[in-house]
Amino acid sequence: MRETSSILPLQVCGLSCEIDGARLLENVSLDVATGGLTALIGPNGAGKSLFLRLCHGLLAPTSGTVAWQLDGGRRSGKKRHAMVFQHPMMLRRSVVDNLIHALATAGETRGEARRQAVAALERFGLAPLAKRPARNLSGGEKQRLAIARAAVLHPDVIFLDEPTSQLDPGATRQIERMLTELIAEGTTLVMATHDLGQARRLARRILYFSRGRLIEDAPAERFFTNPASPEARAFLAGELVW
């Protein structure tokens, strides 16, 4: 189960990243507190996916810091944040064995890992697929499994990079139901999305990125009704902003 103490808030200060001489993220500072879904929106190449990878520790910033809440003066020894990618990688194993592997890697005994994996498949409506090869699933099924694989570890935070970008409306609704359930249980979600309707439905907070900079940080309702920046107003109006 999720630990009672949280690694949140996440504090990002002056975060910048340069790759092959190109400055792709510039001086981003913000805090992420506990609860709800924070949506990252903006045009392609704005820095949203890069920001998620930096926060998750997959890349090192050129400058700036990503700091999690200290627990009793020491960082938690357990990595309590997970990431779901736009194109999730599945192990060459069955659906249930993908979850068992994640749990066993996190330290669960084989028996306990199997028990929790089966329970997670039931919870997320994936039980009928338990023995199927994970790599043979449809795109929507793979994404549901990827979210279940992240959620079964009970992280404080899950980062999601466009989890429904290539899915049909039915599969998107299934994913959104999963995310809504995780939010209700207290998991904090930080998600990049190009689906503005999805951001309206799910997000509590909007981070609008453009050209590698955080242009606007606002409650979702205020952002969609009265965006403060001309860049965000143009983006919501469907104008090209590059």
Protein Blocks (a to p, Z undefined) as FASTA:
>chain_A
ZZfbdfbdcddehiacdeehiafbghiacdddeeijdddeddehilmmmmmmmmnopacc
fbdcdddddeehiacfbdcbdcddfbdcdddbdfklmmmmmmmmnopafklmmmmmmmmm
mmnopmmmmmpcfklpcfklmmmmmmmmmmmnopabdcdehkllmccfklmmmmmmmmmm
mmmnopacddddfblklmmmmpmbdcddeehiafbdcdfklmmmmcfbfklmmmmnopaf
ZZ
